[in-house]
Amino acid sequence: MNNTVPNELKRHLSWLDAVNVVVGIVIGAGIFVTPQELARLLPSSKAMILAWLVSGALVFCGALAFAELSSMMPANGGLYIYIREAFGPALAFSSGWVHLLALFSGATAFVAAGFTRYLSVLVLVSADWQNPIAIGLILIVGMVGGISTRAAVIVQNVTNFAKIAALLALIGLAFFAPAAEREPAGEISVLSFGVALTSCFFCYEGWSYAGFIAGEMRNPNRDLPKTFAVSFLLIVVLYLMVNMAYVRVLTIGELQASGQVGADVAGRVMGTAGAKMLAVVILLAIVGCVNGLTLAASRLYYAQSRDRLFVPGLDWVHPKWGTPMLAVAAHVIGSSLLVLLSSSLSFLLPLAIFAAWLYYAIAVVGLMRLRRTQPERERPYRMWGYPFTPVLFLLGTCGFLFSLLWQSPKPALCVFGIMALSFPVHSFIGRSKSA
């Protein structure tokens, strides 16, 4: 006999499952490439490590805010739920709209498109197969998540374990390898340090996504703050250790000239087998990232459809498998279309990142508004350092957004255009519901 409530997702995920979703999304290929750009902007190993610490501190302030929001509202949908409660349905609708058309779809398309590039290190792959392989990866991951949430979580756990184990091996071998000669530090300006922080922020994207699966956690009120804290600390520690390994093995000049920093370090400490091992690690990172994005995206579409503020039917839960199958399918279709239609991958990443951090800032402003308008509301966790920590996060986020707008105006303006278009669409849906 099936006692499952129709269109209700099962609460069967632990806080460790949620940690794996976040870590799997955040730790992707970026950490193997970004240090090259950092070395060009900050020709000093100490300044590079400081940039990771400063950016990590700002993201930590955001994680504290999201821990409070998620413990107040432990339901699937995360960001959408927080914005709906703070500012109403219109702005909340825009978040789902932008996530579908820019953020989740753009990020998934960008990450999946990189799969072929690293696969070619292991086997010969024709350029004509890049898009089919990327779409195939999105489809396979979507099928797994559409049939079984537990299977998707197992994929996340396995890829994360293998990825972290390989990273720790690389770090350990690097610290036993001969150290590179130290070079005198170059000049560093405040502007270059600010731009370097932008590169670090790229690598932290995804830190907020535990809230999107809160409705499937066994005890979200208790476990969500722990999830945010553990996942964030794990990511920061790994990032710092990896970068310390990089600057130990390679000189600043070598870092600046490197096309693939991770591959060069792996080759230095493990020989010719190092590049292939690193390619396998990055492939696992990409699979985990696509899988985590699919889990998070489908839960946002599910939550918004339940409020009748999105494509109808995406809140349907398969009666046997207990998954939001149509919401998963919507994410797969949107991401696959962006793989086919985008002429430049360099457009997809800033598009997704700008959209994400814009709504992070809106959500944190919403937390401050809820503190003022609903002071009596139950808060199982209250963020540390309020109001200084959210203000610090907002200042850092605004600087990051302005930097992105300056460097990549077209993707940023595209996000604003999609956001503006969402309001008449929301108004039309409202009138249709009234009719």
N, C-alpha and C positions, 0 to 999 in steps of 0.2 A: 504493500500500500504506500502511495506517495503522499507524504504530508507536507511537501514543499509548497509554500504560498506562491500563487502565480505571480510572475514578473518580480520575484524577490530573489536576490542572490544569496547563496549560503555563506554563513560566517564560519570559515574553516581555515583561515590563514593565520599564521603566527607572526610575531614581531620579527623573527628572523627571516621569514618569507618576504616581508615588506622591506627589510634591510637589503635583501638580495635584489629586489626589483629596483631600488634606488641606486645601489652600487653598480648594478648591471647597466643602467642607463647612463650614469655619469662617466664611469671609466670606460672610455672608448678609445679610438685611435688618436684622439687629440693629444694625449700625454706623450705620445711617441714623436710628435711633430712640432708642437708648440714651443719647446725649449729653443729651437733654432731661431724663431722670431724674437724670443726673450733675450737671447744672447746678442742679437743685433741692436736691440733697443737698450739693453743694460749690459754693457761689456764688463761685468763684474759678477763673480760667482755669489758673493754675499748679497749683492743687490737683487739677483735672480731669486734667491731663497727668500729674501725679504718680501718680494712681490707676491710670492705664493702665500706667505704668512698674512700679509695685509688683505689680499683678496679673500683668503680663507676666513679671516676675522669678520669681514663684511658679510660674507655668505652665512656665517654662523649666526649673526644677528637676525638675518632673514629666517633661518631655520628655527630660532627661538620663537619668532612671531608665528610661523606656520605650526609649530608644536602647540601653541595656545589655541589657534584657530581650529585645528583639527581635533583637539580634545573637547572643544566646545561643540563642534558639529561633526561627529564621527560618522559620516555617510559617504557613499561613493560619489565622486564628482569633484572632490577637493576644491580647487580654486573657484570653480563655478558656484559651489555652495557658499563659500565664504563671501564672495562678491554679491551674491543674491541676498544674503542676510544683511549685509552692510549697506548696499546701495539700491536694492530692488532688482526686478526681473530684467529691465531693459539693458543695463550695463552687464548683468550676468549673462544674458543671451549673447551679447557681443563677444564675451570670452569664449563661449563654445563655437561661435561662428568663426572667430579668428583662429582658434585651435584647429578646426577642421580644415580651413582653407590655407593656413599658413604654418602654424606652429607644429602640430603633431605630424601632419602630412609632409611638410617640408623637411623636418628633422629626420623622419623615417626614410624619405626618398634620398636625402643626402648621405645618410649612413649606409643604406643598402647599396647605393651606387659605388661606394668605396670597396665593397666586398670583392668585386672582380679584380681591382687593382692589386690587392694583396694576395688573391688567389693565384694571380699570374706568377708570383714568386715560386709557387709550388708546381704549377702545371701551365702549359702554354694555353692562353685564352685569347681568341680573336677579339678585336675591338667591337665587331658587330654583335658579340654576345654580351656586352656589358649590360645593356638595358634588360634583355631577357633574363639574365642571371639575377639581377637586382630584383626584378618583379617576381621571379621564382622564389627568391628568399622571402620576400614579403608574403607571398601566397602560402608558402609552407608554414611559416611562423603563425600566420593568421588561422590556418586550418587547425594547428595544434591548440591555439588559444580558444578557437571556436568550439572545439570538441570537448576540451577539458581544461579548466583553470588549474587543476592540480598538475596536469602534465606541463602546462606552461610554466608553472612555478618550479617544477623539477628541472626543466630546461634552464631556467634562470639560475637555480642553485648550482647545477653542474658546470655551466659555463663560467660562473663567478669563481667557483672553487679552483677550476683549472687555470683561469686567468690570474687570480691572486697568487696561486702557488708558483706560476711561471714568473710573475713579477718579483716575488720574493727571491726566487733563485737568481734572477738577473741582478737584483740588488746585492745579494750576498756575494756573488762571483765578482761583481764590480769592486767591492770593498777589499777583496783579496788580490785583485789585479794591481799591477804597478800603477802608481799615481802619475797623472800627467804633470808636466812642468807648469808651475804657476806663472801667469803673465801679469804685468801691472794692470790695474783696473783703468778703464777708460773713463772719460767724462760722462756724467749722467745728469740730465736736466729733469726738472719737475714734470715737464710735458712728456718726455720719453717714459718716465716712470708711470704716469697716468695711462699712456697708451699700452704699456706692458701689462697693466692691471686688466685691461680689456681682453688681452689674449688669455690671461688666467681665468677670467670669468667664463670664457667660452668652454673651458675644460670642466667647470663646475656645473654646467647646465644639466638639469634633471634632479637637483637636490630636493625639490619640493614634492615629488610625485608619490610619496607614501600616502598622502591624503586622498589621492584618487581611488585607492583601493580600500579605504577605511571601512566601508560598509561590508567588506568580506573578512575583516579581521575578527578574531574571537573576542577580544577585549580591547577595543580601540581607545576607550577613554584612558585606560592604564598604559597601553603599549605604544600609542603613537608618539608621545614625547620621547620615550626610550628609542623608538625607531629613528626619529630625526637625529637624536644625539649620537647613537652608535654609527649610523650610516655616514654622517658627516665626519665624525672623528676618524673613522676607518679610511675615508677618501682622502682627508687632509694628510694623515700619517703616510699613506702610500705615495701620494704626490710628492711630499717632502723627501721621502727616502729615495724615490726614483730620480728626482732632480739632483739630490746630493750624489747619487751614483753617477749621473751624467757628468757633473762638473768635476768629479774625481778622476774619471777615465779620460775625458776629452778636455783639451784646452778651450778657452773662449774662442779663439780663432777657428778651431776645428768645429765647434758648435755652430758658429756663424756660417761656415761653408758647407755644413752637412745638409744633404737633401732629406735624409731619414735618420734623425738622431738616434732613435731606439735601435735601428738596424746597425748603425755604426758602433754603438756601444756593445751590442750583442756580438758583433763580429770581432771586436777587440778582446772580449773576455771569453768567448766560446769558439772562436775560429769560424770557418766557413759554414758550419752547422747553425751558427747563431742567427743568421738572417732568416733561415727557414723556420727555426723555432719561433722567432718573433712574429713571422707571418702567421703561423698557426695561432699564436696568442691573440693577435689583432683580429683574425677571423672569428675567434671565439668571442672577443669583445664586441664585434659587430653583431653577431647573432644575439648575444645577450641584450644589446642596446635595442635592436629592432623588436625583440620579444617584450622587453620592458615597456617600450613606447606603445606597443599594441595593447598591452594590459591597461596602461594608464589612459590612453585615448578612448578605448571602448567604454571605460567606466564613466568618463566625462559625458560622452554622447548618450549613454544609458540614463544618467541622472537628469540630463537636460530634457530628454524625450519624455521622461516620467512626469516632468513639470509641464508637458505640452508646450515646450518652447523650442522645439527643434524638429528634425525630420520625424514624422510620426512612425511608430513601430520599432524604433531603435531601442525601446525599453523592453522588448520582448525577450523573455528568458526561455531557453529550450527546456521543455518539461522533463526530459530525461537527463541531459548533460548539465543543466543548471548554469549555462553560460549565456551572456548577452550576445548571441550569435550574429544578429543583424548589425549591432553596433561594431563588432569586430569586422564584419564585411564592409561597412561604410569606411572604416579606417584603411582597410586593405585597398579598396577601390580608389580612395582619395590619394593615397601614397603612390600607388601604381601609376595613376594619371600624371602626377607631378614628375615621376621618373621619365615618362614618355614626352611630356610637354615642355619640361624645363630645358632650355638651350644651354644653360650654364649652371654648374653646381655651385659656383662662387656666389650665385644669387640666392640659392636655397638656404645656406647656413645663416647669413645675417638676417634673412627674412624670419626664420624660426627663432633665432636668438633675440632679436628685437621684440618680437611679439611676446615671448616668454617673460622677459624682464619688465616690459611695460605692465603686464598684468600682475607680476609679483609686487611691483610698487603699488598698484591699485589695491591689492589685497592687504598689504601692510597698512596703508592709509585706512582701509576698512576696519582693521583691527583697532586702530586708535579711535575711530568713530564709534565702534561698538562699545569700547571702554567708557565713552562719554554718554551714549544714548541708552545703553543697556547695562548699567553697572551692577544690577542685581543678578544678571544671568550667571548660571553655574559655570565655573571655569576650573576643571580638574587640575589644569596646569596654568600658571601665570608666568609669562616670560620674564626672565631675569633682566634687570637693568632698565626697565620701563621708566620714563619715555625716551631715555637716551639711546638705547640700542635700536629701536625702530627708526628714530631720526637719523642715526648714523647709517643704517642700511639704506634709507631713502636718499640720503646725500650721495652715497657711493653709487647707487643705482641710477640716479639722475645723471651723474657724471659719465657713467658707462653708456647710457642711452644717447647722450649728446655726442659722445665720441663715435658711436656707431652711426648716428645720423650724419656726422661730418665725413666719416670715412666711406660709408655706403648709403648715400641718400635715397637711391631708388628702392631698395628693399624696405627701408624704414617708412618711406612715403606710401609704399604699397600696403603696409600694415595699417597705417592710418586710414587709407582708402577703404580697405576691407572692414575696418572698425566702423567707419562712418556709414557704410552701406548697411550694416547690421541693424541700425536703428529704424529706418523705414520698413525693413523686412519684419522686425519685431512688431511694429505698429500694425502692419498688414495682418500678421498672424493673430494679433489681439482682436482686430476687427472681425476676422473670420470666425474666431471662437465665439464672439458675441453674437454674430449672425446665426 
